[in-house]
């Protein structure tokens, strides 16, 4: 019985944890625009929108405000470089 209670506690910690929430939020942030763009037939033209969402979402780090701002800025610069390369 005690083993079962520990398993339930571990499952609750996993489901309510930061990394699970972060992964779920990022998956929806990438998939939802992709599905909408595909539905209207313009995913080929705007394929960088889901990629940019993924890039900026992964740059969102845990830490102080200065680190978060720096990581977002670097992520935006990397995405700008990728978008410029893809445009030519």
Buried (B, 14 or more C-beta within 10 A) or exposed (E): EEEEEEEEEEEEEEEEEEEEEBEEEBEEBBEEBBEEBEEEEEBEEBEBBBBBBBBBBEBEEEEEEEEBEBBBEEBBEBBEEBEEEEEE
